[in-house]
C-alpha cells in the first residue's frame, strides 16, 4: 500500500500537503507500464518524436510561472532561480527535440560487404532526481532519454516532488503517449532501489550523494544495469594576483551561496594567492553582507532562501558551530530568525587543507578560504580532495588559465567566471564526483546501444 508523506515548505516549516509514496508493488506496476510502452515509442518516426518533444517544451513554456511558484514553495528557491530552472526544462527539451532526426549511425568500410551501425534505445530508463535542483535535473535526463526512444520512470526526491508530478501531467497534455513518461514518488530504499534492481530498467541516472551513488552502482552490477552518476563536489575557486581581484571577490558569494550553497558545483573552497589574500578578503566582506537572505515567496528580489530541511541545517551547523576544533569565522551575513530552515552566509578560514571544512561537502552556505603561493601550489591544493566536479580560475594570463584548467582534476571549469552548466555542453565529474556525462551532443550515447550490421555483397 502507498503511504502519505507530508511535504514541508522550508521557508515556513509548515506542511504544504501530503504526497502518497509508492509501495514496491506499485513501483513494479509503473515500471511494467513503461516497459509495455517502450516498443511503440521506439517505433515513432524520428520527426514525429521530435515534434512531440517540441510540443512538450512549448507546454512547459506556457506554465513557467506556475512551475516556478511550485519550486519557490516546495524547495525555497528564489524567484529568479525558479524561473530560470523552469526555463531550463523548456530549453533542454527544445535542444533534444532536434536529436531524433540526427541520431545517426555510421557506414564503416570493410571487405566483402557493407557495414552499418545503428543507435538503438535501451528500453526503460530510471531517473532519480535530487531535492536541490528538481526541475533542471529532471530535464537533463528525461530530454535525451525520450529523444533516443526510451521510456522513462522518474523518482523525485521525497522533499521536492511537486514539479516532477506537474511536468508529467504537462507531458500528457502535450500528447506524449501514456506510459512514456512516468513519475513515482516514494522513498529511496523502496522506489529508487527498485529502479536499479528491476530487470526491465536498463539504465539509471542518479544525482545525489557519493555514498548513495556507490551503493546504487553496486546494486546495478548484479544485472549489468548502466548508470550515470552525478555526485558530490568540493569545487575550487582559484584567484591569482594578476586578475581583477575586486571583481573576483564580488563574484565569489554568488558562486557558493546561490541556492543556499546546496549545489554540487558550489565553489565552496576559495584559493587566493597570498600576495592579494588580505585585499580579497576585504573586498569580499561587503559582498557577503549584501546577500539578501529572505523568504522568496514574500520577497521577489531575495538572493538566497532557506536550507531544504532542519536536518540539513543541523548538518551545516555541525561543521561550524559544533566542530571539535575552533573554527575561525572571518565574517558572515544575515538570515531571518523564527520559522524556516535559515542559515547565514558564512566565510571561514580553516586550519589547513586537512580540515573537514576544506575536505567535506557541507552543502550549505559556508565557504572556506586559504592562501596559496604559486601556480603549482594552487593546482595541488585544488586537487587535494576526493571530488572533481567544477571549479573557477581567475587570471588575466590566458596561458596560465589554460595550464591550470588542464592541471585541475575536475570535469567543468571556467576562467574568469563561475559558469558550470550549459545544456549544449557536457556536464559531469572526475573522481568521487561521478561517472558519465550529461547534456550536450554526446548525452545520447548514454541512452543508446550501438548495433553493428554487416551486409555481404559477395553474391
TIMIFI-739749 format. One record per atom (N, C-alpha, C): x, y, z; residue in one letter. Coordinates in steps of 0.2 Angstrom, whole numbers, plus 5000, padded with zeros to 4 digits. Example, Ala and Ser with C-alpha at 12.3 -4.5 7.8 and 13.67 -1.06 7.14 Angstrom:
# residues 2
506649725039A
506249785039A
506649845039A
506449895035S
506849955036S
506450005039S
***
This chain:
# residues 459
500449945000X
500050005000X
500450065000X
500250124996X
500650184997X
500550215003X
500950265005X
500950295012X
500950365011X
500650415015X
500650485014X
501250515017X
501550565014X
502150595016X
502050675016X
502150705022X
502050775022X
502650815019X
502450855014X
503050895011X
503050965014X
503550985017X
503651045021X
503951105016X
503651165018X
503951225015X
504551245019X
505151245016X
505751265020X
505751335023X
505451375020X
505451445022X
504951465028X
504551415029X
504051425035X
504051365040X
504251305038X
504251245042X
503551215042X
503151245038X
502451215038X
502251165033X
501851125034X
501651075029X
501251105023X
501551085017X
501151115011X
500551065009X
500751005008X
500250955008X
500550885008X
500150835008X
500450765008X
500450735001X
500950695000X
501050654994X
501150584995X
500750544992X
500750474993X
501450444990X
501750404994X
502350364992X
502150294990X
502450284984X
502350214981X
502650154985X
502250104985X
502550044988X
502950004982X
503249954984X
503649914980X
503249884974X
502649864976X
502149834971X
501949894966X
501849944969X
501650004964X
502150024960X
502750024962X
503350044958X
503449994952X
503349934954X
503449874949X
502849884943X
502249914946X
501749924941X
501949974936X
502150034939X
502350084934X
502950064930X
503450034932X
503950004928X
503649964922X
503149924924X
502849874919X
502549914914X
502249974915X
501850014910X
502350044906X
502950074909X
503450104905X
503750044900X
503849984902X
504149934898X
503649914892X
503049914894X
502549904889X
502449954883X
502550014886X
502550074881X
503150084877X
503750054879X
504350064876X
504450044868X
504149984866X
504249964859X
503850014854X
503250044856X
502950084852X
503250154852X
503550174857X
503850244857X
504550244853X
504850184853X
505450174850X
505350174842X
504750154840X
504550154833X
504250224830X
504150264835X
503850334832X
504350364828X
504150384822X
504650414817X
505050474820X
505650474819X
506150524822X
505850594821X
505550614816X
505250684815X
504650694820X
504250644821X
503650644825X
503850644832X
504350604834X
504650614841X
504950684843X
505250704838X
505550774839X
504950824840X
504450814836X
503850864836X
503550864843X
503450804845X
503150794852X
503550824857X
504250814857X
504650854862X
504650924861X
504550954855X
504451024855X
503851044857X
503351004856X
502651024859X
502651024867X
503050974870X
503150964877X
503451034879X
504051054876X
504351114878X
503951174878X
503551174873X
503051234872X
502551234878X
502251174880X
501851174885X
502151194892X
502751174893X
503151194898X
503251274898X
503451294893X
503451374892X
502851404894X
502251384892X
501651414894X
501551414902X
501851364905X
501751354913X
502351374917X
502851414914X
503451434918X
503251464925X
502851514925X
502751544931X
502451494936X
501951454934X
501651404938X
502151354941X
502651334937X
503151284939X
503651324944X
503751384943X
504251424947X
503951434954X
503251444954X
502951454961X
502951394965X
502851334961X
502951274965X
503651264968X
504151284964X
504851274967X
504951324972X
504751384972X
504851434977X
504551404984X
503951374983X
503551354989X
503851284992X
504051244987X
504251174989X
505051174991X
505451204987X
506151204988X
506451264991X
506051324992X
506351384995X
506851414990X
506751404983X
507151444978X
506951514977X
507451554976X
507251624974X
506851624968X
506551684967X
506051684961X
506551684955X
507051724955X
507451724949X
507751654947X
507951614952X
508251544951X
507651504948X
507051504952X
506551464950X
506251474943X
506251534941X
506051554934X
506651524929X
507251534931X
507751504926X
507751424926X
507551394931X
507551324932X
506951294927X
506451324928X
505851304923X
506051324916X
506351374915X
506551394908X
507051344905X
507451314910X
508051264908X
507651204906X
507151184909X
506751124907X
506551134899X
506251184898X
506051204891X
506551204886X
507151234888X
507751244884X
508051174882X
508051134887X
508351064886X
507951024882X
507251024883X
506850994878X
506851014871X
506851074870X
506951104863X
507651084860X
508151084864X
508851064862X
508850984859X
508550944864X
508550874862X
507950854857X
507450904856X
506950884851X
507250884844X
507850914843X
508250904837X
508650844836X
508650804841X
509150744842X
508850684838X
508150664838X
507950604835X
508150604827X
508150664824X
508250664817X
509050664815X
509450674821X
510150674820X
510550624823X
510150564825X
510450514829X
510750464824X
511250484821X
511550444815X
512050394817X
512050344813X
512550284814X
513050304809X
513450254807X
514050264803X
514050204797X
514350224792X
514550164787X
515250164787X
515450104789X
516150084790X
516450044784X
516950064781X
517250024775X
517549964778X
517349904775X
517549844776X
517649804770X
517949744770X
518049704764X
517449654764X
517149644758X
516649594756X
515949614758X
515849684759X
515149704760X
515149774763X
514549784766X
514449854768X
514349844776X
514649884780X
514549884787X
514149944790X
513649944793X
513249994796X
513149994803X
513150054807X
512950054814X
512350094815X
511950064820X
511350104822X
511350114829X
511050174832X
511050184839X
510350174841X
510250114845X
509650084847X
509450114854X
508850124856X
508650144863X
508750084867X
508850104874X
508950044879X
508350014881X
507850054881X
507150024884X
506950074889X
506850054896X
506650094901X
507250124905X
507250194906X
507750224909X
507450254916X
507750234922X
507550264928X
507950324930X
507650374932X
507950444934X
507850454941X
508350464945X
508250484952X
508450554953X
508050594955X
508150664955X
508250694962X
508750734963X
508850764970X
508450824972X
508450844978X
508050894980X
508350964979X
508950974977X
509251034977X
509051074970X
509051034965X
508851064958X
508351024955X
507751014957X
507250964955X
507050974948X
506951034945X
506751044938X
507351034933X
507851064934X
508451054929X
508650984928X
508750954934X
509050884933X
508550834931X
507850844932X
507350804929X
507450814921X
507550874919X
507550884911X
508150854908X
508750864912X
509350844909X
509350764907X
509050724911X
508950654909X
508350644905X
507850664906X
507250654903X
507250674895X
507550734894X
507550754887X
507950714883X
508650694884X
508950644879X
508650574880X
508450554885X
508150484886X
507550474881X
507150524881X
506550524877X
506750534870X
507150574868X
507450584861X
507750524858X
508050484862X
508350424860X
507850364859X
507250374861X
506750324860X
506650284866X
506850304872X
506750264878X
506150294882X
505850244886X
505350274890X
505650284897X
505350324901X
505650344907X
505250344914X
505550324919X
505250324926X
505650364930X
505350414933X
505650464937X
505450454945X
505950454949X
505850464956X
506050534959X
505650574960X
505850644963X
506050634970X
506450684973X
506650674980X
506050684984X
506050644990X
505450654994X
505250724997X
505850764997X
505650835000X
505350874994X
505450864988X
505350914982X
504950874977X
504350844977X
504050804972X
503650844967X
503450904969X
502850944965X
503050954958X
503650984957X
503751004950X
503750944945X
504050884947X
504050824943X
503350804942X
502950804947X
502250774946X
501950824941X
502050884941X
501650934937X
501950924930X
502650914929X
502950904922X
502650844919X
502550794923X
502250734920X
501550744917X
501150784921X
500450804918X
500550844912X
501050894912X
501150934906X
501350894900X
501750834901X
501950794895X
501350764892X
500850734896X
500250704893X
499850764890X
499850824892X
499450874889X
499750894882X
500450884882X
500750894876X
500650844870X
500450784873X
500250724868X
500750674868X
501250664873X
501650604874X
501150554876X
501250494873X
500850434875X
500850414882X
500350384885X
500350354891X
500950304892X
501250304898X
501750264899X
502450284897X
502550334893X
503150354890X
503550394896X
503250434899X
503550474905X
503150464911X
503450434916X
503050414922X
503450444928X
503050474933X
503350494940X
503150454945X
503550434949X
503450384955X
503750414962X
503350454965X
503550474972X
503650424977X
504150424981X
504250374986X
504950374989X
505050334993X
505750334997X
506250304993X
506850324994X
507450304990X
507550224991X
507550194997X
507650124998X
507150084995X
506550114993X
505950074990X
505950084983X
505850144981X
505750164973X
506450164970X
506850204973X
507550214970X
507950154969X
507950114974X
508250054974X
507950004969X
507350004969X
507049964964X
507149974957X
507350044955X
507550064949X
508150024947X
508650014951X
509249984950X
509249904950X
508749884953X
508649804954X
508149774949X
507749814946X
507249784942X
507549774935X
507449714932X
507749684926X
507449724920X
506949764920X
506649794914X
506949874914X
507249894919X
507649954919X
508349944917X
508549974911X
509149964908X
509650014909X
509450074912X
509850124913X
509650164919X
510050194924X
509850234929X
510250294929X
509950354930X
510350414931X
510150434938X
510750444942X
510650464949X
511050524950X
510750574953X
511050634956X
510950644963X
511550644967X
511450644974X
512150634977X
512150604983X
512750604987X
513250544984X
513850554986X
514350504983X
514250434987X
514050434993X
513950374997X
513350334994X
512850374992X
512250334990X
512350314982X
512750354979X
512950334972X
513350274972X
513750264976X
514150204977X
513750144978X
513250144982X
512850094984X
512350074978X
512150124974X
511750104969X
512150074963X
512750094962X
513150064957X
513349994959X
513449974965X
513549904967X
512949864966X
512349894967X
511749854966X
511549844958X
511749894955X
511649894947X
512149844944X
512649824947X
513149774944X
512849704944X
512349694948X
512049624948X
511749604941X
511449664938X
511049654932X
511349694926X
512049714927X
512349754922X
511949814920X
511649844925X
511249904923X
511749964922X
511649994917X
512050054916X
511850114921X
512350154923X
512250204927X
512650264925X
512350324926X
512650394926X
512550424933X
513150434936X
513150464942X
513350534943X
512950584945X
513250644946X
513150654954X
513750664957X
513850654964X
514050714967X
514450714973X
514650774977X
515150814973X
515350874977X
515850914974X
516150954980X
516750984979X
517051024984X
517451074979X
517151114975X
517451144970X
517951204972X
518451214968X
518951264970X
518851334966X
518951384969X
518851454966X
519551484967X
519951484961X
520651494962X
520751574959X
521051614964X
521151684962X
521851704962X
522151714956X
522851734955X
522951814956X
523451834958X
523651904960X
523551944953X
523651914947X
523651954941X
522951974939X
522451944942X
521751964940X
521452024943X
520852044941X
520452094944X
520252064951X
520652074956X
520452044962X
519752074965X
519652134964X
518952164967X
518452124963X
518452114956X
517952084953X
517852014955X
518451974956X
518451904959X
518051904965X
518251954970X
517951954976X
517151964976X
516952004972X
516252024971X
515851964968X
516151924964X
515851864961X
515851804966X
516251804970X
516351744974X
515751724978X
515351774982X
514751754985X
514251714981X
514151744975X
513651704971X
513851634969X
514451624969X
514751564967X
514651504972X
514551524978X
514451474983X
513751484987X
513451544988X
512851554992X
512251544987X
512351544981X
511751534977X
511451464979X
510751464979X
510351404982X
510551384989X
510751434993X
510951425000X
511551375000X
511951374995X
512551334995X
512451254993X
511751244992X
511551174991X
511651154983X
512251154981X
512451154974X
513051114974X
513151054970X
513751014970X
514251054966X
514051104962X
514551144959X
514851204963X
514551214969X
514651274973X
515451284974X
515751344973X
516451354974X
516551364981X
516551314985X
516551314992X
517251314995X
517751314991X
518451324993X
518751384989X
518951434992X
519251484988X
520051494990X
520451484984X
521151484985X
521351554982X
521751594986X
521951664985X
522651664985X
522951694980X
523751704980X
523851744986X
524351724990X
524551754996X
524651834996X
524951854990X
525051924990X
524451974990X
523851944988X
523251984987X
522751954992X
522951914997X
522451875001X
522051925005X
522451975009X
522052025013X
521652065009X
521852085003X
521452134999X
520852094996X
520852034995X
520251994993X
519751994998X
520051975004X
519551965010X
519252035011X
519552085011X
519252155012X
518752175007X
518852155001X
518352164995X
517752114996X
517852054998X
517352004998X
516852025004X
517052045010X
516652055015X
516052095014X
516052155011X
515452195009X
514952155004X
515252115000X
514852074995X
514452024999X
514751995004X
514451945008X
513851975012X
514052035015X
513452065019X
512952095015X
513052095008X
512552125004X
512052065001X
512252005003X
511751945001X
511151955005X
510551955001X
509951965004X
509651895005X
509651875011X
509351805013X
508651825016X
508151805012X
507451815013X
506951765011X
506351765013X
505851715011X
505651735004X
505851684999X
505751704992X
505051714990X
504551684994X
503851694992X
503651754994X
503951794998X
503751865000X
504251914997X
504851894995X
505251944993X
505551924986X
505351954981X
505551934974X
506251944972X
506551994976X
507252014975X
507751974980X
507551924983X
507951884988X
508551854984X
509151854986X
509751824983X
509851754986X
509551734992X
509651674995X
509051654999X
508851594999X
508251565003X
508451525008X
508051485011X
508251435017X
508651375014X
508851345019X
509051275018X
508451225017X
508551165014X
507951125012X
507551095018X
507951085024X
507651055030X
508051065036X
507751055042X
508051065048X
508651015048X
508550955046X
509150905046X
509750935042X
509650965036X
510150995033X
510551055037X
510051095040X
510351155044X
510751125049X
510551075053X
510951045058X
511651015056X
511650995050X
512250965047X
512751025046X
512451075043X
512951135042X
513151165048X
512751175053X
512951195060X
513551155063X
513451085061X
513951045064X
514651055062X
514751085056X
515351095053X
515651165056X
515251205058X
515451275060X
515351285068X
514751275070X
514651295077X
514851235082X
514851175079X
514951115083X
515551075082X
516051105078X
516651075076X
517051065082X
517451005082X
517950995088X
518451045089X
518751075083X
519251125084X
518851195083X
519251245086X
518951315085X
518951335078X
518351355075X
518351375068X
518351455068X
518851475064X
518951545063X
518451575058X
517951605060X
517451635056X
517751705054X
517851715048X
518151785045X
517551835046X
516951815043X
516451865043X
515851825040X
515251845042X
514651815039X
514051865038X
513551845034X
513051895033X
512451885038X
511851905036X
511251895040X
510751845037X
510351825042X
509751775040X
509251785044X
508551775042X
508051785046X
508051745052X
507651765057X
507551725063X
506851695063X
506751645067X
506051615068X
505951555063X
505351545061X
505151485057X
505551485051X
505651425048X
506051415042X
506751385044X
507051365039X
507751325040X
508351375037X
508451435041X
508851485039X
509551475041X
510051495037X
510751495040X
511151555036X
511551595040X
511851655036X
512451635032X
512551665027X
513151665023X
513751665027X
514151615027X
514751615032X
515451605028X
515951645030X
516551635027X
517051615033X
517451565032X
517851535037X
518551525034X
519051525039X
519751515037X
519951455041X
519951395037X
520151335041X
520851325043X
520951275047X
521651265050X
522151245045X
521851215039X
522351195034X
521951155029X
522351125024X
521951085019X
521651015022X
521850995028X
521650935030X
520950945034X
520751005035X
520251025039X
519550995036X
519050965040X
518450945037X
518151005033X
518151065035X
517851115032X
518151125025X
518751105024X
519051105017X
518951045013X
518850995016X
518850925013X
518150905011X
517650915016X
517050885015X
516550925012X
516050895009X
515550935006X
515050955011X
514951015013X
514551045018X
513851055015X
513751075009X
513051085006X
512651135009X
512951185011X
512651245014X
513051305013X
512851365015X
513151425013X
513751445018X
514251395017X
514851405021X
515451395016X
515851445015X
516451445011X
517151455015X
517651415013X
518251415016X
518751445012X
519251485015X
519651525011X
520351515014X
520851495009X
521551485011X
522051525006X
522651545008X
523151575003X
523551515000X
523751534994X
524251484990X
524851534988X
525351494986X
526051534984X
526051544977X
526051494973X
526151494966X
525651454962X
525751444956X
525351404951X
525351334953X
525951304954X
525951234956X
525651224963X
525751264968X
525351264974X
524651264973X
524351304969X
523651314968X
523351254965X
523751224960X
523451154957X
523451104962X
523951094966X
524051044971X
523451054976X
523351114979X
522851124984X
522151104981X
522051134975X
521351114971X
521251044971X
521751004969X
521650934968X
521650894974X
521850924980X
521850884986X
521150874990X
520750844986X
520150824988X
519850764985X
519350724987X
519150664984X
518650684978X
518450754977X
518050774972X
518350804966X
517950814961X
518250844955X
517650864950X
517250904952X
516650924948X
516750984944X
516851044948X
516851104944X
517451144947X
517551204945X
518051254948X
518051314943X
518351364946X
518451434943X
519251454943X
519451484938X
520151514938X
520151584936X
520351634941X
520351704939X
521051724938X
521251744932X
521851764930X
521851804923X
522251854923X
522251894916X
522751864911X
523051804913X
523551774909X
523251714906X
523151724899X
522751664896X
523151604896X
523851604896X
524251544896X
524151504903X
524151554908X
524051524915X
523351494916X
522851524913X
522151504914X
522151434910X
522451424905X
522451354901X
522851304905X
523451324907X
523851274911X
523551254917X
523251294921X
522851274927X
522251234926X
521851254921X
521251214919X
521451144917X
522051134913X
522251074912X
522551034918X
522751074923X
523051034929X
522551014934X
521951054934X
521451044940X
521050984937X
520950934942X
520650874940X
519850884942X
519550914937X
518850924938X
518550924931X
517850914930X
517550904924X
517350964921X
517251024925X
516851084922X
517251144925X
517651174921X
518051234923X
517851294919X
517951354923X
517851414919X
518351464921X
518551504916X
519051554918X
518751624918X
518851664923X
518551724925X
517851724925X
517551674927X
516851664928X
516651604932X
516051594934X
515851544938X
515351494934X
515351494928X
514951454924X
515151384924X
514551344925X
514751274926X
514251224921X
513651244920X
513251204916X
512851244910X
512951214904X
512551234899X
512251174895X
511651184893X
511351124891X
511651094884X
512051134881X
512351114874X
513051094875X
513351084882X
513951064883X
513951004888X
514450964888X
514450904893X
514550924900X
514250894904X
514250904912X
514350844915X
514850844920X
515050784924X
515650794928X
515850744932X
516450754936X
516950694936X
517550714939X
518050664940X
518050634947X
518450584948X
518550554954X
517850544958X
517750564964X
517150544968X
516550584966X
516650634961X
516050674959X
515650644954X
515850584951X
515350544947X
515650504942X
515150484937X
515350434932X
514850454926X
515150464920X
514750484914X
514650554913X
514350574908X
514250644906X
513450654904X
513250714906X
512550734905X
512650794900X
512050804896X
511950864892X
512450864886X
512350914882X
512750924876X
512550864871X
512950874865X
512850824859X
512950754861X
513350734866X
513550674867X
513150634872X
512650664875X
512250634880X
511850574877X
511750584871X
511350524868X
511650454868X
512350464869X
512750404869X
512550364875X
512350394881X
512250364887X
511550334887X
511150344882X
510450314882X
510350274876X
510850254872X
510850204867X
511350154867X
511150104863X
511650044862X
511850054854X
512450034853X
512750034846X
512649964843X
512249964838X
512149894834X
512549894828X
512949844827X
513349844820X
512949794816X
512949804809X
512549764805X
513049754798X
513249694797X
513649684791X
513249654785X
513249684779X
512849654774X
513349634768X
513349564767X
513849544762X
513649564755X
514149574751X
514049594744X
514349534740X
514549484743X
514849434739X
514449394734X
513849394734X
513349364730X
512849404727X
***
